[in-house]
Amino acid sequence: MTAAICIAAAAFSATELQSRFLETRLPLDKQAWYEACEREGIDVTKRARSVPDERGVCKFNRDSRLVQIVLGKNAAPSGDWSENLGADGTLHVAWTRKENGAVCCSYSAPTNWSVFVNAYKGRVTRYGSKIMKTRRGDDRPPMYSLPSGWRVVEGEEYTGANVREAYATFEKDGEGESPPRVEAVWPDAGIRAVYGATGIVVNAESAVFFPVAKQPPVGMYTPLSDEGCLALGVTHHVEGMQAGPYRNVPYPEKEINAGFNLLFALRDGFRMLGFDKVGSLKGGKILLSGFDSHYPNGHADFPAHFHIINDCRDGSQVSHFYMDPTTGRLTQDHFQDMNKPAGCWDRVYVHFPGDKWEMYDGYANAAYAIKMLDDGTGLEVSLPNGQGAFRAAGSMPCECVSLQIRDSDGTWRHVGEYRVEDDPSTGVMTVGDETIRYDPDTSRRIR
């Protein structure tokens, strides 16, 4: 059997693997393996295990320091690796190339052997920080000076710069190290402020600080309301900050606008159905949220979408509504069902305009149903047994969304229109007469 494995999201190079970790014959002695890992700074207690899918893809956290391919006769993803090796203990592995942030390899083994993959984290200390520019535009990163033994972690989920800010992750071998003294010099942009750090001294084009955040504080999410069993949060977007899968695609302006308009209309619709009351969704809460376009800490929230989530006590249901980039109309919903009381665990379905499906509470009772309107202009949400319903829709959701409520006589009554405006440079969002203020650097709500 010859196949290929692509270790998605591996944070090391093929050269490192060949020089440090790849041996055609690994020791079957478990203690020898542990000692070798200890010497290399690998934490054998922090293991993630995966079986390649039909494409040969395994996904791991990018913090993985060592990925180990295990081939074995009748191997199963359980027990210690040494119990699943072939009789001769040989791993027939050849690392070949790195593509799109992944390390790829091929392996060969008898046809009655199987394969799984272990990923181990390193024993390292990491801190992150964020620097705000004085002058926007130039995205060349600052220069960092670090104490001996410390290094900047590469990869745009860890370290980078954009039109507004720079962020960095600093790492040193060993656990529990104290934060390092970092000096940043940024003559091209100037430094206005530093976040995720203490002991901050900022000059016009340089700063000294001690990073203390576990990862760079680059999130742009603002929790807006949390009422009973209903919560809404929005993510802000700055053109020019796009990264990850959004880096080389057009700025998703219309999807952003449509998502904002629909989310606020949905919030008010769910309020009208009573979900802003305590106990209205037994064992759970409805969460409404958007998407990230700036790849914060490696969160690849792509393509553009918004969420309706039933976050329940024993598993959740998550709708991801994708939108047309020219109108903001809904094109499909990727629905992840993890509601264990209802007999589901991580099933994924795809819904299209015209489809209708139920959302459950934490006790497997139908709480409400969602229908994607036939023309994709929005959503209809209804309670069981015709107890109430609303529609949030617009012919061009990116421009305007209307909210309608169904009265007891079955007629639809217009409630309001939603045209949301968001200015992340000043931290002001307006929704009709409602004005929301937040810190433009941190997205923290200002009341």
Secondary structure, DSSP 4 states (H G I P E B T S, - for coil): -EEEEEEET--S-HHHIIIII--SB--S-HHHHHHHHHHTTEEEEEEEEE---TT-EEE--TTEEEEEEEEEET--SSS-GGGGS-TT-B--EEEEEEETTEEEEEEE--TTEEEEEEEEEESEEEEEEEEEESS-S--PPPEEE--TT-EEPPSTTTSEE-SSEEEEEEEEESSSPPPPPEEEE-TTT-EEEEESEEEEEE-SSEEEEEE-BSS-----EEEEEEETTEEEEEE---TT---GGGTTS---HHHHHHHHHHHHHHHHHHHHTTTTSTTSSTTEEEEEE---SS-GGG----S-EEEEEEEETT--EEEEEEE-TTT--EEEEEEEE--GGGT-SSEEEEE-TT-EEEEE-TTS-EEEEEEE-TTSSEEEEE-GGGS-EEEEE-SSTTT-EEEEEE-TTS-EEEEEEE-EEEETTTTEEEETTEEEEE-TTT--EE-
